[in-house]
Amino acid sequence: MSGTETSPPSLSHRVPDLGAMVLLLAVARHGSLGRAARDVGISQPAASGRIRSMERQLGVALLDRSPRGSRLTDAGALVTDWARRVVEAAEAFDAGAQALRDRRDSRLRVAASMTIAEYLLPGWLIALRAERPGTAVSLLAGNSAAVALRLLAGEADLGFVEGLSIPEGLDGTVIAHDRLVVVVAPSHPWARRDQLTPGELAGTPLILREHGSGTRQVLDAALAVHGGLARPLLELSSTTAVKGAAESGAGPCVLSELALGEELSARRLVKVRVAGVRLRRQLRAVWPAGHRPTGPARDLLALTAGATHEP
């Protein structure tokens, strides 16, 4: 095999475009340029000009024109036969491409971090169902690191994460903003505090989400300059489990404010202010780099517009 690359063959400038071939086939069917023009949805002068342009391009006469109509020349009959094969191939190509789109549009695989999966995605998926009732949606919930891995492995079409930045190998866009808050059971000593210092928060064993979660990433980064997080009191893999442990009085936890509406309203948990620590974060939609979402994934992404949560 030669080391020199060969350029792919290019079509001659004399090959007519597909629309001109379709028009020629219509003339052959109807025996009239006017009826052929109506068939393809253009005016008769435009059709006549297009056929003449095609004749100039090919260098042969295609039609004998007379007051009684238009008749194919011998060369025109040959060109029409060739054009029919090209148009049939193009129709088969178009049908195949449509089948691929239909298969793509028949399902949507979404991977989302826990907070987004539980508190934002349900509303978006209900709206998507109204727009695309024929699309079957599967949702895989996990931490932000797991979402990135699923996308990179081709196991999901669109992902949603909560971390500090877009994971490597992915592109994305910010869809919402969120804030992490410190909460404790009403019986906990912190419930009677006006505020905590960053050092107190960093030095206290907390009930935390696991490494790889967006919540943990943001908290680690925010407290790094204050000595870093103490060894966790408990390390749990779901928001619900973290809330349950905090409600039982086991200790303080830090979670998304999105996840705490019911518990704070019912005072099963109490919010504790921390001075001098920024615990805001961006929520993102993500997808494999260079592959902008299409079909139902594109539509779901559009539904997230205006979803910003500003505590």
N, C-alpha and C positions, 0 to 999 in steps of 0.2 A: 504494500500500500504506500503510495507516494505521500511525502510530508507536506505537499502543496495542496491547500484547500481549493476545491472547485466551487465556483459561484453557481447558485441554482439557475436553471434556464429561465429567461424572462420572456413574456409574451411579446410577439411582434406588435408594433404600433398599428398594424393593419387589422388586428382582431377587434371586432365591434364589441360594444358594451352589451350587457345582458338585456337592458331595456330595449335596445334596438332589435335584438333577436326576437324578443317577445312580440314586438310590433310586426316584424316580418311574418311571424307565424300567424298572427291575426289576419294579415292581408291574404295569406294563402288560404285560410279557412273561409273568409268572407268574400274573396274576389273583388273587394272594394276597399279603397283606402279610407273613404269616409266611415264605413261601418267598422273597419279595423280601429280607426281613431276613437270612435265611441266605445268600443270594446275595452280599450286600454285606458280610457279616461283622459284623452288629450284632444285638442282641436285638430281639424283636418289639415290646416296649413302647417301646424307643428309636426304632424305625422308625415306629411309630404317632405318637409325639410329634413326630417330625421332619416327617411329612407334615402334621399339624395345624398346626405352626408355619409351614410353607410356605403352607398355605391362609390363615392369618391374614395373613401377609406380603403375599400376592397379593390378598386380599380376595375370593376365590372358592372354592367347594367343588371339590375335585379328584376325590374318590372317593365312591361310594355303597358303604357298608359293610353287609354282611349276614352271617348265619351261613354262607352258602355261599361267601363270599369278598369281594373288593373289586373293584368295577367302576368304570372311569373315567367321570366325568360328561362331558357334551359339552365343558364348559370344560376339564376335565382332559385330554381327548383333544387339544385344541388346544395346551394348555400342554406336553403330552408331546411333540408334534411339534416345537414350538420348542426344548424342552430337548434333543431328540435332535440338532438342528443344533448347539447350543452344545457339547454333549459331544463330538460328532464333531470340531468345530473345536479343542476343547481337546486331544483325542487327537492330532490332526495337529500341533498346537503342541508337545506333549510329544515326539512322534516326531522332529520337526525339531530340538528342543533336544538330544535324545539323539544324533542324528546329528552335531551340532556337537561334543558332548563326545567322541564316538567318534573324530572326526577329530583333535581336540586330543590325545586320549590315544594316538593311533597313532604319534606322534613326539615327541621331546624334543630341543631344540637347546640344547646347553650350551657356554658360552664360559668358558674358565678361563685364569688366568695360568700360566706355565710350571711352577712348582714344584708347585702344586696339581694341575695336569693330569697331571704325571708321577708324583707320589708319594702323592697322596691319592685322587684321583678313580677310579682303576681299581678299588679295593676297593669304593667306593660304587656304581659302575656294575654291578659283578658282583652286589651285593646287590639293586639295583633290578631287574636282569634276572630274578632269582628271583621277585620280587613282580609284575612286569609283563612277562611274556615276549613279549607282543605289541607292545610299544613299541619302535620303532626310535630309537636314540640316535645323534646326531652330536655330535662334540666338536671345537670350534675352539679351538686353543691360541694364546696370544699374550701380550703384556705386559698389565699391568692397565689401562693407558689404552686399548688396543685392545679389551679386554673391555667396558669402559664404552661405547665407541662402537658396538659391535655390539648391545648391549642397547637403547641409545637409538634405533638405526636399525631395531629390530624384527627383527634377524637372529638373536637368541638368546632363549630363554625363561627361562634362569637363568644367572647368572654367578658366578664366584669370583675374588676379587682379593686382593692382598697389600699394598696401599698403606697410607698413614698414616690415611686416612679414607675415608668412603663418597664415591665420585665424585658430582659434581653431577648432579641429575636422577634419582638412583637412591635406593632404600631398601635396607636390608640388615641383616644380623645377624652377629655374631661367631660363627664355627664352630670356631675353633682358634687357638692361639697358637704362635708360632715364634720362633726365635732365629737371627740372622745370626752367622756366625763367620768369622774371618780364617784362611785356610789357605795353606800354601806347600808346595813340594816338599821332601822331606827334605834335599836338598843346599843349600837356600837358607839364608843366614845367620840369618834369623829363626827357623828351626827349632830353633836352640840358645838362643834367648832365653826367659827366664822370662815376660816380658811386654813389651808396647810401651806407649808413651805415646800419648794421642790425637793429639798434634802429629806424632809420627812417622808414624802411620797416614795422617793428613790430608796430610802433605807428601810422601808416597811415591807415585809413579805406580803405579796398580793395574790389574789386569785386571778390567774391570767389565761389567755388563749395560748395555744401552742406556737412554737417557732414556725415561721412560714405564713402566719396569718398577718393580714394587713394591719390589724389592731396592734399586734405585738411589735411590728416594724416601726410604726409611728411612735409608740410609747418608748421603745428602746432608744430611738433617735432623740426624742425630746428630753430624756433624762440622762443621756450620755455625759453631758457637761456637768451633771450634778452627782457624779459618782456611779451612774448606771443602776440598773434594777437590782434589788436584793434577790436572793434566791426565792423563787416563787413558793407561796404557801400551798397552792394547788395549781396544776397546769392541765387545762381541760380543752377538749377539741370542739366544743360547740358553745355558741352564745347562750343558749338555753341552760346548759349545765353551769356555766359561770354565774348566770343570774340566780339560779337555784341555790348554789352554794353561798352566794352573798346574802340572799334572803334568809337563809338558815342561821346567819350570824357568824359564819366561819371566818369572815374577814372582808376587807375592802376589795373591790374589783374596778377595772377600767374598761368601759364598753362604749360603743356608738350610742349617741343620744337617740338615733333612729330606733334602736332596739329597746329603749327604756320607757317609752311613753306610758304604757299601762302601769308599770311598776311604780313610776314616780307619781302618777296621778292618784293611785291608791295608797301611796306612802308605804308601800312594802319595801321600797328602797329610798334612800335620801341622798341627794346630790351634795357633794362636798367641793367647794371651790379651792383651786390651787393657784397661788399667786406666782406670776412670772414664768409660767410654762404654757407654750402654745401647743394645743392638742387638736388643731384642725387638720383635716386631710382632704385630698381630692379622691373622688370615686371615678373610675375610668372604664370605658368600654375598650376592649383590646382584641386584636386579630393578628394572624401571622404577617410579618413584615412584607410589604409589597403586594399584599392581596386584600385590597379594600373590600368590605362586605358587599355581597350582591344578593338579589332575591329576597327571601324572607329575613335574612340576617340584616340586610340594608334597611328593610322596613322596620324591624325591631329597633335598630339604632336610631332611626328617625323619631320613633315614639318616645325615646328618652330625652329628646330636646325639651328644655324648660322644666326638667325634673329636679333642678338644683334645690337641695335642702340647706337652708341657711338658718342655723339655730340662732 
